[in-house]
Amino acid sequence: MRGTKTVSKTASQIPAYVKELAENEYARENLRKGAESLREGARALADQREHPKRKWPKRLAAAGLAGAAAAGAAMAAKGSGSSNGGEPRQ
């Protein structure tokens, strides 16, 4: 069987992979961070915590309103700031 050969070949390479991981500090650090993340996720599931609600729609709306107000104020200032005292030009 073809699948059995692949599995046994992979299984025979496991000690080499483990030795390489043990010697590689970058890999060890990533594995440590991954394990901590899994533990934290398991705790969150066990405590039935919910994700924090997103606030970006409110922030986006506030930024849009502030931008519109600034643009309106700039247009109003440009329209009323004539150099001849508000009299029409001839």
SEMARBA-53712 format. One record per atom (N, C-alpha, C): residue number from 1; residue in three letters; atom name; y, x, z. Coordinates in Angstrom, 3 decimals, decimal comma. Last residue first. Example, Ala and Ser with C-alpha at 12.3 -4.5 7.8 and 13.67 -1.06 7.14 Angstrom:
{site 2 'SER' 'N' {-2,250 12,850 7,080}}
{site 2 'SER' 'CA' {-1,060 13,670 7,140}}
{site 2 'SER' 'C' {0,030 12,900 7,870}}
{site 1 'ALA' 'N' {-5,690 13,190 7,800}}
{site 1 'ALA' 'CA' {-4,500 12,300 7,800}}
{site 1 'ALA' 'C' {-3,300 13,200 7,800}}
END
This chain:
{site 90 'GLN' 'N' {94,807 -17,728 -9,804}}
{site 90 'GLN' 'CA' {95,397 -18,263 -11,031}}
{site 90 'GLN' 'C' {95,189 -17,362 -12,207}}
{site 89 'ARG' 'N' {92,783 -18,745 -6,994}}
{site 89 'ARG' 'CA' {93,302 -17,738 -7,914}}
{site 89 'ARG' 'C' {93,895 -18,402 -9,152}}
{site 88 'PRO' 'N' {93,605 -20,693 -4,096}}
{site 88 'PRO' 'CA' {92,869 -20,499 -5,350}}
{site 88 'PRO' 'C' {93,544 -19,471 -6,240}}
{site 87 'GLU' 'N' {93,834 -19,245 -0,841}}
{site 87 'GLU' 'CA' {94,477 -19,963 -1,931}}
{site 87 'GLU' 'C' {93,711 -19,708 -3,227}}
{site 86 'GLY' 'N' {92,766 -17,696 1,160}}
{site 86 'GLY' 'CA' {92,120 -18,964 0,907}}
{site 86 'GLY' 'C' {92,781 -19,765 -0,203}}
{site 85 'GLY' 'N' {94,024 -15,241 1,280}}
{site 85 'GLY' 'CA' {94,323 -16,232 2,305}}
{site 85 'GLY' 'C' {93,735 -17,573 2,030}}
{site 84 'ASN' 'N' {93,067 -13,437 -0,597}}
{site 84 'ASN' 'CA' {94,376 -14,039 -0,802}}
{site 84 'ASN' 'C' {94,666 -15,182 0,156}}
{site 83 'SER' 'N' {90,468 -12,538 -0,136}}
{site 83 'SER' 'CA' {91,568 -11,637 0,205}}
{site 83 'SER' 'C' {92,942 -12,272 0,049}}
{site 82 'SER' 'N' {87,952 -14,533 1,496}}
{site 82 'SER' 'CA' {88,754 -14,194 0,319}}
{site 82 'SER' 'C' {89,989 -13,394 0,742}}
{site 81 'GLY' 'N' {85,609 -15,263 3,128}}
{site 81 'GLY' 'CA' {86,330 -14,006 3,270}}
{site 81 'GLY' 'C' {87,151 -13,633 2,044}}
{site 80 'SER' 'N' {83,979 -17,399 2,836}}
{site 80 'SER' 'CA' {85,251 -17,629 3,513}}
{site 80 'SER' 'C' {86,100 -16,370 3,595}}
{site 79 'GLY' 'N' {81,667 -16,388 1,518}}
{site 79 'GLY' 'CA' {82,449 -17,466 0,915}}
{site 79 'GLY' 'C' {83,811 -17,640 1,552}}
{site 78 'LYS' 'N' {80,645 -14,510 3,302}}
{site 78 'LYS' 'CA' {81,084 -14,063 1,982}}
{site 78 'LYS' 'C' {81,991 -15,116 1,336}}
{site 77 'ALA' 'N' {79,940 -16,120 5,446}}
{site 77 'ALA' 'CA' {80,946 -15,083 5,639}}
{site 77 'ALA' 'C' {81,491 -14,603 4,298}}
{site 76 'ALA' 'N' {77,962 -17,676 4,268}}
{site 76 'ALA' 'CA' {79,164 -18,325 4,798}}
{site 76 'ALA' 'C' {80,283 -17,305 4,977}}
{site 75 'MET' 'N' {76,051 -15,741 3,693}}
{site 75 'MET' 'CA' {76,663 -16,492 2,593}}
{site 75 'MET' 'C' {77,948 -17,164 3,054}}
{site 74 'ALA' 'N' {75,427 -14,903 6,266}}
{site 74 'ALA' 'CA' {75,974 -13,942 5,312}}
{site 74 'ALA' 'C' {76,658 -14,663 4,153}}
{site 73 'ALA' 'N' {74,363 -17,243 7,353}}
{site 73 'ALA' 'CA' {75,570 -16,676 7,948}}
{site 73 'ALA' 'C' {76,224 -15,689 6,987}}
{site 72 'GLY' 'N' {72,081 -17,526 5,723}}
{site 72 'GLY' 'CA' {73,127 -18,559 5,730}}
{site 72 'GLY' 'C' {74,434 -18,031 6,294}}
{site 71 'ALA' 'N' {70,685 -15,223 6,454}}
{site 71 'ALA' 'CA' {71,126 -15,381 5,062}}
{site 71 'ALA' 'C' {72,233 -16,433 4,976}}
{site 70 'ALA' 'N' {70,210 -15,814 9,146}}
{site 70 'ALA' 'CA' {70,999 -14,635 8,792}}
{site 70 'ALA' 'C' {71,527 -14,740 7,370}}
{site 69 'ALA' 'N' {68,608 -18,089 8,870}}
{site 69 'ALA' 'CA' {69,886 -18,190 9,580}}
{site 69 'ALA' 'C' {70,788 -17,008 9,233}}
{site 68 'ALA' 'N' {66,428 -16,976 7,553}}
{site 68 'ALA' 'CA' {67,208 -18,028 6,895}}
{site 68 'ALA' 'C' {68,581 -18,172 7,555}}
{site 67 'GLY' 'N' {65,510 -15,209 9,536}}
{site 67 'GLY' 'CA' {65,950 -14,705 8,232}}
{site 67 'GLY' 'C' {66,808 -15,715 7,499}}
{site 66 'ALA' 'N' {64,811 -17,022 11,537}}
{site 66 'ALA' 'CA' {65,844 -16,025 11,809}}
{site 66 'ALA' 'C' {66,388 -15,456 10,501}}
{site 65 'LEU' 'N' {62,759 -18,415 10,228}}
{site 65 'LEU' 'CA' {63,976 -19,121 10,650}}
{site 65 'LEU' 'C' {65,116 -18,147 10,913}}
{site 64 'GLY' 'N' {60,915 -16,324 9,901}}
{site 64 'GLY' 'CA' {61,458 -17,034 8,739}}
{site 64 'GLY' 'C' {62,744 -17,765 9,079}}
{site 63 'ALA' 'N' {60,332 -15,692 12,546}}
{site 63 'ALA' 'CA' {60,948 -14,675 11,693}}
{site 63 'ALA' 'C' {61,574 -15,320 10,462}}
{site 62 'ALA' 'N' {59,145 -18,094 13,345}}
{site 62 'ALA' 'CA' {60,363 -17,639 14,005}}
{site 62 'ALA' 'C' {61,082 -16,597 13,155}}
{site 61 'ALA' 'N' {56,892 -18,110 11,680}}
{site 61 'ALA' 'CA' {57,881 -19,180 11,579}}
{site 61 'ALA' 'C' {59,206 -18,755 12,207}}
{site 60 'LEU' 'N' {55,578 -15,842 12,653}}
{site 60 'LEU' 'CA' {55,993 -15,894 11,259}}
{site 60 'LEU' 'C' {57,070 -16,961 11,059}}
{site 59 'ARG' 'N' {55,029 -16,616 15,267}}
{site 59 'ARG' 'CA' {55,915 -15,465 15,027}}
{site 59 'ARG' 'C' {56,435 -15,480 13,603}}
{site 58 'LYS' 'N' {53,265 -18,713 14,804}}
{site 58 'LYS' 'CA' {54,532 -18,971 15,493}}
{site 58 'LYS' 'C' {55,521 -17,839 15,234}}
{site 57 'PRO' 'N' {51,162 -17,353 13,491}}
{site 57 'PRO' 'CA' {51,882 -18,432 12,804}}
{site 57 'PRO' 'C' {53,232 -18,743 13,464}}
{site 56 'TRP' 'N' {50,312 -15,342 15,431}}
{site 56 'TRP' 'CA' {51,083 -14,959 14,265}}
{site 56 'TRP' 'C' {51,723 -16,131 13,543}}
{site 55 'LYS' 'N' {48,743 -15,783 17,564}}
{site 55 'LYS' 'CA' {50,142 -16,140 17,743}}
{site 55 'LYS' 'C' {50,946 -15,889 16,476}}
{site 54 'ARG' 'N' {45,489 -16,986 18,247}}
{site 54 'ARG' 'CA' {46,388 -16,222 17,377}}
{site 54 'ARG' 'C' {47,819 -16,723 17,540}}
{site 53 'LYS' 'N' {43,950 -16,845 21,432}}
{site 53 'LYS' 'CA' {44,497 -17,617 20,318}}
{site 53 'LYS' 'C' {45,474 -16,763 19,528}}
{site 52 'PRO' 'N' {41,172 -14,774 22,223}}
{site 52 'PRO' 'CA' {42,565 -15,153 22,421}}
{site 52 'PRO' 'C' {43,085 -15,888 21,191}}
{site 51 'HIS' 'N' {37,900 -16,239 22,414}}
{site 51 'HIS' 'CA' {38,833 -15,304 21,796}}
{site 51 'HIS' 'C' {40,261 -15,724 22,110}}
{site 50 'GLU' 'N' {36,395 -16,966 25,582}}
{site 50 'GLU' 'CA' {36,852 -17,354 24,251}}
{site 50 'GLU' 'C' {37,801 -16,290 23,722}}
{site 49 'ARG' 'N' {33,410 -16,263 27,441}}
{site 49 'ARG' 'CA' {34,841 -16,090 27,195}}
{site 49 'ARG' 'C' {35,169 -16,522 25,778}}
{site 48 'GLN' 'N' {30,917 -16,493 28,661}}
{site 48 'GLN' 'CA' {31,395 -17,539 27,755}}
{site 48 'GLN' 'C' {32,904 -17,479 27,575}}
{site 47 'ASP' 'N' {29,717 -14,467 29,938}}
{site 47 'ASP' 'CA' {30,784 -15,146 30,671}}
{site 47 'ASP' 'C' {31,358 -16,319 29,891}}
{site 46 'ALA' 'N' {27,981 -13,640 27,930}}
{site 46 'ALA' 'CA' {27,418 -14,135 29,178}}
{site 46 'ALA' 'C' {28,458 -14,917 29,982}}
{site 45 'LEU' 'N' {29,798 -12,721 26,024}}
{site 45 'LEU' 'CA' {28,933 -13,863 25,721}}
{site 45 'LEU' 'C' {28,368 -14,480 26,993}}
{site 44 'ALA' 'N' {30,912 -10,598 27,431}}
{site 44 'ALA' 'CA' {31,774 -11,696 26,989}}
{site 44 'ALA' 'C' {30,949 -12,933 26,657}}
{site 43 'ARG' 'N' {28,676 -8,955 27,736}}
{site 43 'ARG' 'CA' {29,336 -9,519 28,928}}
{site 43 'ARG' 'C' {30,200 -10,720 28,549}}
{site 42 'ALA' 'N' {28,227 -8,320 25,060}}
{site 42 'ALA' 'CA' {27,200 -9,065 25,802}}
{site 42 'ALA' 'C' {27,791 -9,693 27,057}}
{site 41 'GLY' 'N' {30,548 -6,858 24,519}}
{site 41 'GLY' 'CA' {30,281 -8,103 23,807}}
{site 41 'GLY' 'C' {29,252 -8,960 24,522}}
{site 40 'GLU' 'N' {30,129 -4,684 26,205}}
{site 40 'GLU' 'CA' {31,295 -5,540 26,415}}
{site 40 'GLU' 'C' {31,108 -6,889 25,721}}
{site 39 'ARG' 'N' {27,840 -3,581 25,043}}
{site 39 'ARG' 'CA' {27,797 -4,059 26,433}}
{site 39 'ARG' 'C' {28,948 -5,023 26,693}}
{site 38 'LEU' 'N' {28,880 -2,900 22,509}}
{site 38 'LEU' 'CA' {27,805 -3,896 22,623}}
{site 38 'LEU' 'C' {27,712 -4,450 24,036}}
{site 37 'SER' 'N' {30,718 -0,965 23,312}}
{site 37 'SER' 'CA' {31,189 -2,165 22,639}}
{site 37 'SER' 'C' {30,134 -3,274 22,702}}
{site 36 'GLU' 'N' {28,984 0,965 24,306}}
{site 36 'GLU' 'CA' {29,957 0,340 25,208}}
{site 36 'GLU' 'C' {30,477 -0,958 24,603}}
{site 35 'ALA' 'N' {27,663 1,659 21,935}}
{site 35 'ALA' 'CA' {26,902 1,074 23,044}}
{site 35 'ALA' 'C' {27,838 0,367 24,021}}
{site 34 'GLY' 'N' {29,795 2,758 20,485}}
{site 34 'GLY' 'CA' {29,088 1,577 19,990}}
{site 34 'GLY' 'C' {28,315 0,879 21,089}}
{site 33 'LYS' 'N' {30,432 4,976 22,039}}
{site 33 'LYS' 'CA' {31,425 3,912 21,859}}
{site 33 'LYS' 'C' {30,768 2,618 21,385}}
{site 32 'ARG' 'N' {28,012 6,400 21,751}}
{site 32 'ARG' 'CA' {28,466 5,994 23,083}}
{site 32 'ARG' 'C' {29,470 4,847 22,974}}
{site 31 'LEU' 'N' {27,991 6,864 18,991}}
{site 31 'LEU' 'CA' {26,929 6,063 19,593}}
{site 31 'LEU' 'C' {27,334 5,564 20,980}}
{site 30 'ASN' 'N' {30,253 8,506 18,810}}
{site 30 'ASN' 'CA' {30,238 7,213 18,124}}
{site 30 'ASN' 'C' {29,150 6,299 18,685}}
{site 29 'GLU' 'N' {29,333 10,691 20,328}}
{site 29 'GLU' 'CA' {30,518 9,946 20,768}}
{site 29 'GLU' 'C' {30,568 8,568 20,111}}
{site 28 'ARG' 'N' {27,154 11,540 18,763}}
{site 28 'ARG' 'CA' {26,939 11,086 20,143}}
{site 28 'ARG' 'C' {28,104 10,244 20,624}}
{site 27 'ALA' 'N' {28,490 12,309 16,413}}
{site 27 'ALA' 'CA' {27,544 11,195 16,375}}
{site 27 'ALA' 'C' {27,294 10,646 17,774}}
{site 26 'TYR' 'N' {29,952 14,470 17,447}}
{site 26 'TYR' 'CA' {30,645 13,351 16,811}}
{site 26 'TYR' 'C' {29,742 12,112 16,792}}
{site 25 'GLU' 'N' {27,923 16,249 18,295}}
{site 25 'GLU' 'CA' {28,808 15,619 19,291}}
{site 25 'GLU' 'C' {29,546 14,413 18,712}}
{site 24 'ASN' 'N' {24,700 16,692 17,534}}
{site 24 'ASN' 'CA' {25,953 16,373 16,870}}
{site 24 'ASN' 'C' {26,860 15,599 17,839}}
{site 23 'GLU' 'N' {22,297 16,924 18,844}}
{site 23 'GLU' 'CA' {23,096 18,138 18,668}}
{site 23 'GLU' 'C' {24,486 17,854 18,096}}
{site 22 'ALA' 'N' {21,255 14,394 18,752}}
{site 22 'ALA' 'CA' {21,475 15,001 20,061}}
{site 22 'ALA' 'C' {22,362 16,233 19,963}}
{site 21 'LEU' 'N' {20,941 14,037 16,015}}
{site 21 'LEU' 'CA' {21,929 13,233 16,743}}
{site 21 'LEU' 'C' {22,255 13,848 18,089}}
{site 20 'GLU' 'N' {18,834 15,838 15,557}}
{site 20 'GLU' 'CA' {20,128 16,043 14,900}}
{site 20 'GLU' 'C' {21,233 15,263 15,612}}
{site 19 'LYS' 'N' {16,804 14,642 17,056}}
{site 19 'LYS' 'CA' {17,255 15,983 17,400}}
{site 19 'LYS' 'C' {18,636 16,255 16,800}}
{site 18 'VAL' 'N' {16,541 12,233 15,664}}
{site 18 'VAL' 'CA' {16,937 12,203 17,075}}
{site 18 'VAL' 'C' {17,475 13,568 17,491}}
{site 17 'TYR' 'N' {15,650 13,167 13,175}}
{site 17 'TYR' 'CA' {16,912 12,441 13,281}}
{site 17 'TYR' 'C' {17,431 12,448 14,717}}
{site 16 'ALA' 'N' {13,207 14,290 13,924}}
{site 16 'ALA' 'CA' {14,238 15,143 13,331}}
{site 16 'ALA' 'C' {15,605 14,479 13,425}}
{site 15 'PRO' 'N' {11,797 11,994 14,842}}
{site 15 'PRO' 'CA' {12,132 13,092 15,764}}
{site 15 'PRO' 'C' {13,215 14,031 15,220}}
{site 14 'ILE' 'N' {11,673 10,450 12,349}}
{site 14 'ILE' 'CA' {12,474 10,026 13,499}}
{site 14 'ILE' 'C' {12,762 11,170 14,465}}
{site 13 'GLN' 'N' {9,915 11,053 10,349}}
{site 13 'GLN' 'CA' {11,212 11,739 10,329}}
{site 13 'GLN' 'C' {12,078 11,412 11,539}}
{site 12 'SER' 'N' {7,787 9,375 10,645}}
{site 12 'SER' 'CA' {7,555 10,802 10,906}}
{site 12 'SER' 'C' {8,866 11,590 10,934}}
{site 11 'ALA' 'N' {8,886 6,979 9,843}}
{site 11 'ALA' 'CA' {8,524 7,158 11,249}}
{site 11 'ALA' 'C' {8,303 8,627 11,580}}
{site 10 'THR' 'N' {9,069 7,424 7,098}}
{site 10 'THR' 'CA' {10,286 7,249 7,891}}
{site 10 'THR' 'C' {10,006 7,487 9,363}}
{site 9 'LYS' 'N' {6,338 7,508 6,509}}
{site 9 'LYS' 'CA' {7,193 8,656 6,197}}
{site 9 'LYS' 'C' {8,475 8,592 7,025}}
{site 8 'SER' 'N' {5,511 4,978 7,295}}
{site 8 'SER' 'CA' {4,969 6,136 8,003}}
{site 8 'SER' 'C' {5,797 7,384 7,730}}
{site 7 'VAL' 'N' {7,012 3,428 5,475}}
{site 7 'VAL' 'CA' {7,197 3,256 6,914}}
{site 7 'VAL' 'C' {6,690 4,481 7,657}}
{site 6 'THR' 'N' {5,972 4,298 3,036}}
{site 6 'THR' 'CA' {7,395 4,444 3,319}}
{site 6 'THR' 'C' {7,656 4,355 4,815}}
{site 5 'LYS' 'N' {3,289 3,547 3,290}}
{site 5 'LYS' 'CA' {3,647 4,956 3,121}}
{site 5 'LYS' 'C' {5,109 5,190 3,479}}
{site 4 'THR' 'N' {3,554 0,779 3,457}}
{site 4 'THR' 'CA' {2,999 1,510 4,596}}
{site 4 'THR' 'C' {3,337 2,986 4,501}}
{site 3 'GLY' 'N' {4,438 0,000 0,931}}
{site 3 'GLY' 'CA' {5,304 -0,160 2,086}}
{site 3 'GLY' 'C' {4,833 0,637 3,298}}
{site 2 'ARG' 'N' {2,149 0,448 -0,748}}
{site 2 'ARG' 'CA' {3,370 1,212 -0,924}}
{site 2 'ARG' 'C' {4,266 1,168 0,312}}
{site 1 'MET' 'N' {-1,190 0,837 0,000}}
{site 1 'MET' 'CA' {0,000 0,000 0,000}}
{site 1 'MET' 'C' {1,240 0,872 0,000}}
END
